[in-house]
Every structure is written in C-alpha cells, then in structure tokens.
C-alpha cells in the first residue's frame, strides 16, 4: 500500500509519528532531536514483569530453572533488547523463587474464585 501523506523535510517529528502509526521502522531514520524518541530506541524493561514472563516460560515449557544461566538464552534476550539482560535472573535459585512466587499468587486467585463461586464445586480424580 502507498501512503500519499507528505511532510516538510526540515521537521521530522510528524513524519516519524506517521511512520509509527503505520508500524514502519526505517534504519535510515535513527536520530531525531532530544525531545523526540528515536525509532530504534529500546523500551524500558520492567524487571518484575520480565522475571514473571521468564517464570511462565519455564513452567509452560517445562524447562529447568537453570535455563536462565544458559548463555544462548541470555544472548537471545540481549539481541532483542540489550537493556533486558541486566534485569534477568542470574541463577537457577532466583528463577525457582520467581516460579514459586508466581505459584503463590495464582493459588490465591484460584482460592478466591472457588470461594466466590455461586454453586458447589465437585472434584473427582481418576487415579
């Protein structure tokens, strides 16, 4: 698709905003004024959220807690966002603690949902 929108060559803010709207990232548009973000700037990394996502990955894919110490895994994260590597758990003990913390939070949510249920809940197990 072709966009016919035109902007003056001296001002870059509106043009860059327009490119973002179209989700276009050009390697030629790397710098703008200090008041504006660049197209290639990295998003701030929320350490808590990153650790939560890694814990979910470890549990979902049944990976070992030691996976966070794996150099290849760390290189992938660093490639995506160099700022994120410093916010990752550095040891298997930390990733285990993160998984256990997530488990406790989810366990409370499940208890609340069961308590708030309108009807009796019957559980059966085929052992």
Secondary structure in CASP SS format (residue, H / E / C, confidence):
PFRMAT SS
TARGET T0000
AUTHOR 0000-0000-0000
METHOD secondary structure of the structure
MODEL  1
X C 1.00
X C 1.00
X C 1.00
X C 1.00
X C 1.00
X C 1.00
X C 1.00
X C 1.00
X C 1.00
X C 1.00
X C 1.00
X C 1.00
X H 1.00
X H 1.00
X H 1.00
X H 1.00
X H 1.00
X H 1.00
X H 1.00
X H 1.00
X H 1.00
X C 1.00
X C 1.00
X C 1.00
X C 1.00
X C 1.00
X C 1.00
X C 1.00
X C 1.00
X C 1.00
X C 1.00
X C 1.00
X C 1.00
X C 1.00
X C 1.00
X C 1.00
X C 1.00
X C 1.00
X C 1.00
X C 1.00
X C 1.00
X C 1.00
X C 1.00
X C 1.00
X C 1.00
X C 1.00
X H 1.00
X H 1.00
X H 1.00
X H 1.00
X H 1.00
X H 1.00
X H 1.00
X H 1.00
X H 1.00
X H 1.00
X H 1.00
X H 1.00
X H 1.00
X H 1.00
X C 1.00
X C 1.00
X C 1.00
X C 1.00
X H 1.00
X H 1.00
X H 1.00
X H 1.00
X H 1.00
X C 1.00
X H 1.00
X H 1.00
X H 1.00
X H 1.00
X H 1.00
X H 1.00
X H 1.00
X H 1.00
X H 1.00
X H 1.00
X C 1.00
X C 1.00
X C 1.00
X C 1.00
X H 1.00
X H 1.00
X H 1.00
X C 1.00
X C 1.00
X C 1.00
X C 1.00
X H 1.00
X H 1.00
X H 1.00
X H 1.00
X H 1.00
X H 1.00
X H 1.00
X H 1.00
X H 1.00
X H 1.00
X H 1.00
X H 1.00
X H 1.00
X H 1.00
X H 1.00
X H 1.00
X H 1.00
X H 1.00
X H 1.00
X H 1.00
X H 1.00
X H 1.00
X H 1.00
X H 1.00
X C 1.00
X C 1.00
X C 1.00
X C 1.00
X C 1.00
X C 1.00
X C 1.00
X C 1.00
X C 1.00
X C 1.00
X C 1.00
X C 1.00
END
